[in-house]
Amino acid sequence: MDLSERFGGRVRKARKALNVSQEELASISGLNRSHMGEIERGQTSPTLITIDRIAKALNCSIAELMDDNLSH
């Protein structure tokens, strides 16, 4: 599994833990829902600005979304 897939999986896991829909997370993050889906599936590599927006929307740090050893 590559970095984009691991990152996307962690975003999905954190989103579900908060009981937030993909559409809601996209809206809070200022992203298009289809782009959020691509991120969660690991089909695209988000920019640092996008990663920061997602982390803030999930109320976590960028490190939590990037580190395999940290959990949300």
N, C-alpha and C positions, 0 to 999 in steps of 0.2 A: 504494500500500500504506500503510495507516495505522500508527500507532505500535504498537498491540496486535499487529498481524500481523508487524511487524518484530521486536518483542520476542520473540514466540513462535517465530519462525524462528531467532533467535539461541539461544534456549533449546534448541530441537531440535538445532541444529548442535553446540552444546557437549555436550549429552547423548550424541549419537552419537559424538563425538570421544573420549569417555570409555568408549564401548562399554557404556553403561548403558541398560537398558530404561526405557520411560516409567513402568511400574509401580514399578520400583526407585527412580527419581528421586522419584516421588510419595511413596513410603514414607519415604525419607530426609528429604524436605522436610516430612513430616507432612501431606501433602495427599491427597485422594482422587484415584485414577487418572483418573477421568472429568474432574475439574476440571483436572488437568494437561494432558489432551488438549485441553480448551477453550482453555487458555492457549497451548499450542503452535500451535493453529490460528488464534489471534488472535480467538477468539470472545468472550473476556472480558478485562477489564483487571484484573490482579491488584493487590492492595493493596501498599503498601510493605513491610509485614511479610512478605507472601508472596514478593515479589521478593527480599527479604533471605534468606529460607529457601532459595529456589531457588539463589541465588548461592552460599551456603555449601555446599549439597549438591553443587554443580558445582565447588567449590573455586576460585571466581573472585570478582571484585568486582562490585558492582552496576553500576559504570561500564562494565565489560566487556559486561554484558548490555544496557545502554542505548545505547551509542555505536556507531553504524554504522561508524565508522572504526577501532574496536578489534577485535581478533580474539582468540579464546580459544585 
